[in-house]
Amino acid sequence: MNKILPAYDVHPITVKMLRKGHPWIIKDKFTEKFHPRDRFIVAKDRRRPFALLIHDPRHKHVKARLWATQGDFGSKIKNFRKDMVQRIQKAITKRKQKNILSERQNFYLVFGEADQLPGVHVQYLNGELLVQFYSYFWDAYTDYFIDNLLKTTNKVLGLEIFKGNVWIQHRADGDSKQQKAKSLDPNISFRKVEVQEFGVNYNVELGKHYDCGLYTDMAAIRRVLAKDFENSNSFLNLYSYTGAFSLFALKHGVQDVVSVDLSEKYLEQLEQNIALNEELDPSHHKSMAMSTQDALQKLKEEKKKFDLIVSDPPSSSSDGNKRTNALQNYEKELPKMKDLLAEGGKLLIFLNTRRVTRNKFESKINDIIKKNNLGLKVGKKLGLSDDCPYLKGFPEGAYLKGLVLTHD
Ligand SMILES: C[S@@+](CC[C@H](N)C(=O)[O-])C[C@H]1O[C@@H](n2cnc3c(N)ncnc32)[C@H](O)[C@@H]1O
């Protein structure tokens, strides 16, 4: 093997995980030996090089990510830029083949590890590109990445996007620093765009908050649920944010829609979103600016029932008093949601975190159902799909998990 290659031993568990398709190398005593100046790492298994990794010494937790397991790693490093461009082309071509643009103006062009571009997500938002870097590795390649992303997007999708429409957001710090997206045009700090998803218009705000106002990773799930909304007369949207599910319900003719969110600001945005859509009747919608706990109690006192309930909590939240995580909250909230579920209704519950696997989520929900004698059963499973693919053997990549609960 070529001596100049930065080859290192990695933990035997890392070897096993990499071989099973898990593309992250988590901080341990082996990663401590990686030289901070090595951009690439060749991982060895009993002296034999078996994986080429991109190195991220600054990341607190994920120290390297898988780039390749095949080929000559020396030439792979030399050809890194060329490979990167090919992967961008492949990712965008896949989206073109799915013809997503005909149904919505928000979709992922690149979804990180599952598109072999580890730590990079790119969203198309009606003429704007939001590029999110989850790894500092890409700092050294940002310009090259963006140039080729623009070229490829315009060519493959037949669009005319310019540098001034590109927004970069650094997310490698996790949620702790909550950095906003920055425009590549130094004269622009903020832009509001209208984005259409399945015939409904939403405001998206770039450069203003950490999140842009519409969760694109939920779009494919909304589509799958269209029939359930069509068949419902009443809908309760818990943790509604700016109301994507609520507007989707109104669009599908649901007569009684209630949205609950702790944030008055998000509910205001929700109401502005309804106003953007002339055909949606705001009199069919009610906002409740309070915690989900309080709303569930209030709705029970009012003897309300709903055909469909969605609960999509943040991974951890605070009701103003104490911080709890979403899985714990279901212990208290699921029985109360059940009280509000109409005969024959459906409860759609989500968990949005990399830290809990689908199996753990499901078994916890089954425990809660059993313990409280809820008379519910777990049906269909919901998760990332279409423009948001995930890898087998990489549960962290399949962070969005949903379950459909019905009466037993
Ligand atoms: C993940 S977002 C929901 C996204 C939404 N389902 C969608 O698809 O657009 C979580 C929302 O929960 C709200 N939230 C956080 N804690 C809450 C609580 N205790 N009660 C009600 N809403 C809460 C936040 O303000 C945020 O808008």
The ligand as a MOL file (V3000), in Angstrom:
LIG
                    3D

  0  0  0     0  0            999 V3000
M  V30 BEGIN CTAB
M  V30 COUNTS 27 29 0 0 0
M  V30 BEGIN ATOM
M  V30 1 C -41.3630 19.3830 14.8450 0
M  V30 2 S -42.3530 20.8340 14.9400 0 CHG=1
M  V30 3 C -43.8230 20.2270 14.2070 0
M  V30 4 C -43.8330 20.2370 12.6790 0
M  V30 5 C -45.1790 20.0860 12.0160 0
M  V30 6 N -45.8360 18.8450 12.3810 0
M  V30 7 C -45.0470 20.1600 10.4910 0
M  V30 8 O -45.0410 19.1190 9.8040 0
M  V30 9 O -44.9180 21.2830 9.9980 0 CHG=-1
M  V30 10 C -42.6520 20.9500 16.6760 0
M  V30 11 C -43.5450 22.1340 17.1610 0
M  V30 12 O -43.8920 21.8720 18.5210 0
M  V30 13 C -44.0340 23.1170 19.2210 0
M  V30 14 N -43.9780 22.7950 20.6760 0
M  V30 15 C -42.8840 22.5550 21.4300 0
M  V30 16 N -43.2440 22.1940 22.6910 0
M  V30 17 C -44.6150 22.2060 22.7190 0
M  V30 18 C -45.5810 21.8870 23.7140 0
M  V30 19 N -45.2120 21.4910 24.9400 0
M  V30 20 N -46.8830 22.0000 23.3820 0
M  V30 21 C -47.2720 22.3970 22.1470 0
M  V30 22 N -46.3930 22.7030 21.1630 0
M  V30 23 C -45.0850 22.6070 21.4400 0
M  V30 24 C -42.9530 23.9810 18.6640 0
M  V30 25 O -43.2910 25.3520 18.8360 0
M  V30 26 C -42.9420 23.5130 17.1750 0
M  V30 27 O -43.7410 24.3800 16.4230 0
M  V30 END ATOM
M  V30 BEGIN BOND
M  V30 1 1 1 2
M  V30 2 1 2 3
M  V30 3 1 2 10
M  V30 4 1 3 4
M  V30 5 1 4 5
M  V30 6 1 5 6
M  V30 7 1 5 7
M  V30 8 2 7 8
M  V30 9 1 7 9
M  V30 10 1 10 11
M  V30 11 1 11 12
M  V30 12 1 11 26
M  V30 13 1 12 13
M  V30 14 1 13 14
M  V30 15 1 13 24
M  V30 16 1 14 15
M  V30 17 1 14 23
M  V30 18 2 15 16
M  V30 19 1 16 17
M  V30 20 1 17 18
M  V30 21 2 17 23
M  V30 22 1 18 19
M  V30 23 2 18 20
M  V30 24 1 20 21
M  V30 25 2 21 22
M  V30 26 1 22 23
M  V30 27 1 24 25
M  V30 28 1 24 26
M  V30 29 1 26 27
M  V30 END BOND
M  V30 END CTAB
M  END
